[in-house]
Amino acid sequence: MRPVVFVVVATCLQSVLIAQNTTPELKLDTGKEIYEAACIGCHGPGGKGQPESTLGFEKPPQFPDFSDCNGSAREDTFDWKATIHQGGPARGWSEIMPSFADALTLDQVEKVMQYLRSLCSESAWPLGELNLPRAFATEKAFPEDEWVLTTAVNAKGAGGIDGELVYERRFGVRNQLEFAAPYGFLQRDNNSWVGGIGDLVFGYKRVLFQSMRSGSIFSLQGEVALPTGNRLRDLGSGVTTFGPFAAFGQRLPGLSFFQIQTGAELPVNTKKAPQAAYFHTAVGKTFAQDHGFGRIWTPMIEFLAERDLVSGARTNWDLLPEMQVSLNKRHHVRASFGVRTPANNTAGRATQLMFYVLWDWFDGGLREGW
């Protein structure tokens, strides 16, 4: 540990231990009192951060301003509590942030977190607790800053690989722009392969309702898919298609949750592609190692229903059990794997092995936090 870091850690821990153990008249009963005893030396009054001239060291990248709702509201309290309890290095952040495991009880950490939450005075921001784990097919309601690369491989029958690269960018309080580039590779009868890019998709999401009291979040999104793919190679529909949908997320006790997405695909020319409707839902629960502070695992199962809106069409049902896991200490790089299996109408519909890698780029670079 570098000398300046050691001094900062020792000073922070010493101040809170003295306040609790050797100053009887000072009781750290509220989050504000605990913050002013243990945190204000670095993070400053109101959580805005002390100037470097006062700190005596250069601020590390992404030094938090807890009054900035854009940075603080989107973070999950779970991650903040782990950083306070374990210290910055254990969570892939700066080593200047000390561990308070020996200085603060978990109840005191919770009180500090409630105080830090109050420093963002704009209640319209959806909080990070409503950012539920990403499923494969069920779009979530929370607006994100992410790159996601998804791949699906046919497990039997004719060879086939498809997937998409998705870029999501949040802006403002409740908005998100999305760009998706689907791709695919198909095996021909002569065992040769063809492939390419499918229909490019542009989307806009808007959160209409969010409540931490009920644990609910509801959004609407509109998409347009442009006919950039090769229809003859099954890489697109050959027609511009609009895709409105609604997304709903609900927190349940014990880090459980469910999510619902329902929408339609509306091509401008139904002679080239039929209109379709779908209903997706995902149910899951998150588990964390190391007494709730370590790597997270989220098993989920999705129930997927899709139907072309033409006379005589049948609804296709699929089951998709899956597992998401955090790959690094900061939890902003994650992976998931699953198996999508047709539950009915199985002719011509293959079971698929599915994978994705997700990078929440707002929380740092792809190589950071390991």
C-alpha positions as CSV (number, residue, x, y, z in Angstrom):
1,M,0.0,0.0,0.0
2,R,1.4,3.4,-1.0
3,P,2.1,5.8,1.9
4,V,-0.6,8.4,0.9
5,V,-3.2,5.6,0.7
6,F,-2.2,4.2,4.1
7,V,-2.5,7.6,5.7
8,V,-6.0,8.1,4.2
9,V,-7.2,4.7,5.3
10,A,-5.8,5.0,8.8
11,T,-7.2,8.5,9.2
12,C,-10.7,7.5,8.1
13,L,-10.8,4.4,10.3
14,Q,-9.3,6.1,13.3
15,S,-11.9,9.0,13.2
16,V,-14.9,6.7,13.2
17,L,-13.5,4.3,15.8
18,I,-12.7,7.2,18.2
19,A,-16.2,8.7,17.6
20,Q,-17.8,5.4,18.5
21,N,-15.6,4.1,21.3
22,T,-14.0,6.9,23.1
23,T,-16.4,9.8,22.8
24,P,-19.5,8.7,24.9
25,E,-21.3,12.0,24.3
26,L,-21.2,11.5,20.5
27,K,-23.6,8.8,19.4
28,L,-23.6,7.8,15.7
29,D,-27.4,7.1,15.5
30,T,-28.2,8.6,12.1
31,G,-26.8,8.2,8.6
32,K,-25.7,11.8,8.5
33,E,-23.8,11.5,11.8
34,I,-22.0,8.4,10.7
35,Y,-21.2,10.0,7.3
36,E,-19.8,13.1,9.0
37,A,-17.7,11.0,11.3
38,A,-16.4,8.5,8.8
39,C,-16.8,9.8,5.2
40,I,-16.8,13.6,5.0
41,G,-13.0,13.8,5.1
42,C,-12.8,12.4,1.5
43,H,-16.3,12.8,0.2
44,G,-17.0,16.3,1.5
45,P,-20.1,18.1,2.8
46,G,-23.2,16.9,0.9
47,G,-21.3,14.1,-0.8
48,K,-19.8,16.4,-3.4
49,G,-16.2,15.5,-2.7
50,Q,-13.4,17.5,-1.1
51,P,-11.1,19.5,-3.4
52,E,-7.7,17.9,-4.1
53,S,-6.0,20.7,-2.3
54,T,-7.8,19.6,0.9
55,L,-7.4,15.8,0.2
56,G,-3.7,16.0,-0.4
57,F,-3.9,13.4,-3.2
58,E,-5.2,13.2,-6.8
59,K,-8.7,11.9,-7.0
60,P,-9.0,8.5,-8.7
61,P,-11.2,8.2,-11.9
62,Q,-14.9,8.1,-11.3
63,F,-14.7,9.6,-7.8
64,P,-18.3,9.8,-6.9
65,D,-20.5,12.9,-6.4
66,F,-23.4,11.5,-4.4
67,S,-25.5,14.6,-5.1
68,D,-25.3,14.0,-8.9
69,C,-28.4,11.9,-9.6
70,N,-27.1,10.7,-13.0
71,G,-24.3,8.9,-11.2
72,S,-25.8,8.0,-7.9
73,A,-29.4,7.1,-8.6
74,R,-28.6,4.4,-11.1
75,E,-26.3,2.5,-8.7
76,D,-27.7,-0.3,-6.6
77,T,-27.6,0.2,-2.9
78,F,-26.3,-3.4,-2.7
79,D,-23.1,-2.4,-4.5
80,W,-22.5,0.7,-2.4
81,K,-22.9,-1.2,0.8
82,A,-20.4,-3.9,-0.4
83,T,-17.9,-1.1,-1.2
84,I,-18.3,0.5,2.2
85,H,-18.1,-2.9,4.0
86,Q,-15.2,-4.4,2.0
87,G,-13.4,-1.4,0.7
88,G,-12.6,-0.2,-2.9
89,P,-10.1,-2.9,-4.0
90,A,-12.5,-5.7,-3.2
91,R,-15.1,-4.3,-5.6
92,G,-12.7,-3.2,-8.3
93,W,-12.6,0.4,-7.3
94,S,-9.7,2.6,-6.0
95,E,-7.6,1.3,-3.1
96,I,-8.0,4.8,-1.5
97,M,-11.5,3.7,-0.4
98,P,-10.9,1.8,2.9
99,S,-12.9,-1.1,4.3
100,F,-15.2,-0.2,7.2
101,A,-16.0,-3.8,8.2
102,D,-14.2,-3.3,11.6
103,A,-15.6,0.2,12.2
104,L,-19.2,0.1,11.2
105,T,-21.9,-2.4,11.7
106,L,-24.1,-3.5,8.8
107,D,-27.0,-1.5,10.4
108,Q,-24.8,1.6,10.4
109,V,-23.8,1.0,6.8
110,E,-27.5,0.8,5.9
111,K,-28.1,4.1,7.6
112,V,-25.2,5.7,5.7
113,M,-26.7,4.4,2.5
114,Q,-30.1,5.9,3.2
115,Y,-28.4,9.3,3.9
116,L,-26.4,9.0,0.6
117,R,-29.6,8.2,-1.2
118,S,-31.2,11.4,0.1
119,L,-28.5,13.6,-1.5
120,C,-30.1,13.1,-4.9
121,S,-33.1,15.4,-4.5
122,E,-34.8,14.5,-7.8
123,S,-37.2,11.7,-7.2
124,A,-38.0,11.2,-10.9
125,W,-34.7,9.2,-11.4
126,P,-35.3,5.4,-11.3
127,L,-33.1,3.9,-8.6
128,G,-30.6,1.1,-9.3
129,E,-32.7,-1.4,-7.3
130,L,-35.2,-1.4,-10.2
131,N,-32.4,-2.4,-12.7
132,L,-33.3,-6.0,-12.8
133,P,-31.0,-8.7,-14.3
134,R,-31.1,-8.8,-18.1
135,A,-32.8,-11.8,-19.7
136,F,-32.2,-13.1,-23.2
137,A,-35.6,-12.4,-24.8
138,T,-37.6,-10.3,-22.3
139,E,-36.6,-6.7,-22.6
140,K,-36.3,-4.9,-19.3
141,A,-37.9,-1.6,-18.4
142,F,-34.8,0.1,-16.9
143,P,-32.8,2.5,-19.2
144,E,-29.2,1.5,-19.5
145,D,-25.7,2.3,-20.8
146,E,-24.6,-1.1,-22.2
147,W,-23.0,-3.1,-24.9
148,V,-24.4,-6.7,-25.2
149,L,-23.3,-9.4,-27.6
150,T,-25.7,-12.3,-27.9
151,T,-25.2,-15.6,-29.8
152,A,-27.5,-18.5,-30.4
153,V,-26.4,-21.8,-31.9
154,N,-28.7,-24.5,-33.2
155,A,-28.3,-27.6,-31.0
156,K,-29.5,-30.1,-33.6
157,G,-30.7,-30.2,-37.2
158,A,-29.4,-27.9,-39.8
159,G,-26.5,-25.7,-38.7
160,G,-27.4,-22.2,-37.7
161,I,-26.0,-19.3,-35.7
162,D,-27.7,-16.1,-35.0
163,G,-27.4,-13.2,-32.6
164,E,-27.0,-9.5,-32.3
165,L,-24.8,-6.7,-31.0
166,V,-26.8,-4.1,-29.0
167,Y,-25.7,-0.7,-28.0
168,E,-27.8,1.2,-25.4
169,R,-27.3,4.8,-24.3
170,R,-29.2,6.5,-21.5
171,F,-30.0,10.2,-21.7
172,G,-31.9,12.5,-19.4
173,V,-33.8,11.1,-16.4
174,R,-35.9,8.3,-18.0
175,N,-34.8,7.9,-21.6
176,Q,-32.7,5.5,-23.6
177,L,-31.6,5.1,-27.2
178,E,-30.9,1.7,-28.6
179,F,-29.1,0.4,-31.7
180,A,-29.0,-3.3,-32.6
181,A,-27.1,-5.1,-35.4
182,P,-28.4,-8.7,-35.8
183,Y,-26.3,-11.3,-37.6
184,G,-26.6,-14.8,-38.8
185,F,-24.9,-17.8,-40.4
186,L,-26.8,-20.7,-42.1
187,Q,-25.5,-24.0,-43.3
188,R,-26.6,-25.0,-46.8
189,D,-27.5,-28.4,-48.0
190,N,-24.0,-28.8,-49.5
191,N,-22.6,-28.1,-46.0
192,S,-21.2,-24.6,-47.1
193,W,-22.1,-21.6,-44.9
194,V,-23.6,-18.2,-45.8
195,G,-24.0,-15.3,-43.4
196,G,-24.1,-11.6,-42.9
197,I,-25.9,-8.7,-41.2
198,G,-29.6,-8.6,-40.7
199,D,-32.1,-5.8,-40.4
200,L,-30.6,-2.9,-38.4
201,V,-32.8,-1.8,-35.5
202,F,-33.2,1.6,-33.9
203,G,-35.2,2.2,-30.7
204,Y,-36.3,4.7,-28.1
205,K,-37.3,3.8,-24.6
206,R,-39.1,6.0,-22.0
207,V,-39.8,5.1,-18.4
208,L,-43.4,6.1,-17.6
209,F,-43.7,4.9,-14.0
210,Q,-41.2,3.8,-11.3
211,S,-41.7,3.3,-7.6
212,M,-39.3,2.0,-5.0
213,R,-42.2,1.7,-2.6
214,S,-43.9,-0.9,-4.8
215,G,-40.7,-2.1,-6.4
216,S,-42.2,-1.6,-9.9
217,I,-41.0,0.0,-13.1
218,F,-42.9,0.4,-16.4
219,S,-41.6,1.6,-19.8
220,L,-42.7,1.9,-23.4
221,Q,-40.4,1.5,-26.4
222,G,-40.7,2.1,-30.1
223,E,-38.4,0.4,-32.6
224,V,-37.9,0.5,-36.4
225,A,-36.1,-2.3,-38.2
226,L,-34.7,-1.3,-41.6
227,P,-34.5,-3.8,-44.5
228,T,-30.7,-3.9,-44.6
229,G,-30.4,-7.7,-44.5
230,N,-30.6,-10.3,-47.2
231,R,-34.1,-11.8,-47.2
232,L,-33.2,-14.7,-49.5
233,R,-30.6,-15.8,-46.9
234,D,-33.0,-15.5,-44.0
235,L,-31.1,-12.5,-42.8
236,G,-34.1,-10.0,-42.8
237,S,-37.7,-9.5,-43.6
238,G,-37.1,-7.4,-46.7
239,V,-39.5,-4.7,-45.4
240,T,-39.4,-1.8,-42.9
241,T,-41.0,-3.0,-39.6
242,F,-42.1,-1.0,-36.6
243,G,-42.0,-2.7,-33.2
244,P,-43.8,-1.0,-30.3
245,F,-43.7,-2.8,-26.9
246,A,-44.3,-2.4,-23.2
247,A,-41.9,-3.6,-20.5
248,F,-42.7,-4.1,-16.8
249,G,-40.4,-5.1,-13.9
250,Q,-41.3,-6.1,-10.4
251,R,-39.0,-6.7,-7.4
252,L,-40.1,-9.4,-5.0
253,P,-38.8,-10.3,-1.5
254,G,-35.4,-12.0,-1.2
255,L,-33.8,-10.5,-4.4
256,S,-36.5,-12.3,-6.5
257,F,-38.2,-10.6,-9.5
258,F,-40.3,-11.0,-12.6
259,Q,-40.3,-9.1,-15.8
260,I,-42.9,-8.9,-18.6
261,Q,-42.6,-7.6,-22.2
262,T,-45.5,-7.6,-24.7
263,G,-45.5,-6.0,-28.1
264,A,-46.0,-6.4,-31.8
265,E,-44.1,-6.4,-35.1
266,L,-45.8,-4.3,-37.7
267,P,-44.3,-4.4,-41.2
268,V,-45.3,-1.7,-43.7
269,N,-46.0,-4.3,-46.3
270,T,-47.8,-7.4,-45.0
271,K,-47.3,-9.2,-48.4
272,K,-43.6,-9.5,-47.6
273,A,-43.9,-10.3,-43.8
274,P,-46.9,-10.9,-41.6
275,Q,-47.8,-8.8,-38.6
276,A,-47.0,-10.6,-35.3
277,A,-47.6,-10.3,-31.6
278,Y,-45.6,-11.7,-28.6
279,F,-45.6,-12.0,-24.9
280,H,-42.4,-12.7,-22.9
281,T,-42.0,-13.1,-19.2
282,A,-38.9,-13.9,-17.0
283,V,-38.8,-15.0,-13.4
284,G,-35.6,-15.2,-11.4
285,K,-33.7,-14.7,-8.2
286,T,-30.2,-13.4,-7.4
287,F,-27.7,-15.1,-5.1
288,A,-24.5,-13.5,-3.9
289,Q,-21.4,-15.2,-2.6
290,D,-19.2,-14.1,0.3
291,H,-22.1,-13.4,2.8
292,G,-23.9,-11.4,0.2
293,F,-21.0,-9.2,-1.0
294,G,-19.3,-11.3,-3.6
295,R,-19.9,-12.7,-7.1
296,I,-23.6,-12.8,-8.1
297,W,-25.5,-15.6,-9.7
298,T,-29.0,-15.2,-11.2
299,P,-30.9,-18.2,-12.4
300,M,-34.0,-17.3,-14.5
301,I,-36.5,-19.0,-16.6
302,E,-38.4,-17.3,-19.5
303,F,-41.7,-18.2,-21.0
304,L,-42.0,-17.0,-24.5
305,A,-45.1,-16.8,-26.7
306,E,-45.1,-15.5,-30.3
307,R,-47.8,-15.6,-33.0
308,D,-48.2,-14.4,-36.5
309,L,-51.4,-12.3,-36.9
310,V,-52.8,-14.3,-39.9
311,S,-55.7,-16.6,-40.2
312,G,-55.0,-20.2,-39.0
313,A,-51.7,-19.3,-37.3
314,R,-50.8,-21.0,-34.0
315,T,-49.0,-19.6,-31.0
316,N,-45.4,-20.8,-30.6
317,W,-44.4,-21.4,-27.0
318,D,-40.7,-21.7,-25.9
319,L,-39.0,-22.3,-22.6
320,L,-35.7,-20.6,-21.8
321,P,-33.9,-21.5,-18.6
322,E,-30.7,-19.5,-18.1
323,M,-28.0,-18.4,-15.7
324,Q,-26.4,-14.9,-15.5
325,V,-23.2,-14.5,-13.6
326,S,-20.9,-11.5,-12.8
327,L,-17.4,-11.9,-14.3
328,N,-15.5,-9.2,-12.4
329,K,-15.4,-7.6,-9.0
330,R,-17.3,-4.5,-10.1
331,H,-20.1,-6.6,-11.6
332,H,-20.3,-4.4,-14.7
333,V,-19.2,-7.2,-16.9
334,R,-21.5,-10.2,-16.9
335,A,-22.3,-13.3,-18.9
336,S,-25.3,-15.5,-19.3
337,F,-26.0,-18.9,-20.9
338,G,-29.2,-20.7,-21.5
339,V,-31.1,-23.2,-23.6
340,R,-34.2,-22.2,-25.7
341,T,-36.5,-25.1,-26.3
342,P,-39.7,-25.2,-28.3
343,A,-42.6,-26.4,-26.2
344,N,-45.0,-26.9,-29.1
345,N,-45.1,-26.7,-32.9
346,T,-41.6,-28.1,-33.0
347,A,-41.4,-28.7,-36.7
348,G,-38.8,-26.5,-38.2
349,R,-38.0,-24.9,-34.8
350,A,-34.6,-25.9,-33.4
351,T,-33.5,-26.0,-29.8
352,Q,-30.8,-23.3,-29.3
353,L,-27.8,-22.9,-27.0
354,M,-27.6,-19.2,-26.1
355,F,-24.9,-17.0,-24.7
356,Y,-24.3,-13.3,-24.1
357,V,-21.6,-11.0,-22.7
358,L,-22.7,-7.7,-21.2
359,W,-20.7,-4.6,-20.5
360,D,-22.2,-1.7,-18.5
361,W,-19.8,0.9,-19.9
362,F,-21.1,3.7,-17.6
363,D,-19.4,1.9,-14.6
364,G,-16.0,1.9,-16.3
365,G,-13.9,0.4,-19.1
366,L,-14.1,-3.2,-20.2
367,R,-10.7,-3.9,-18.6
368,E,-11.4,-2.2,-15.3
369,G,-12.8,-3.6,-12.1
370,W,-11.1,-7.1,-12.3
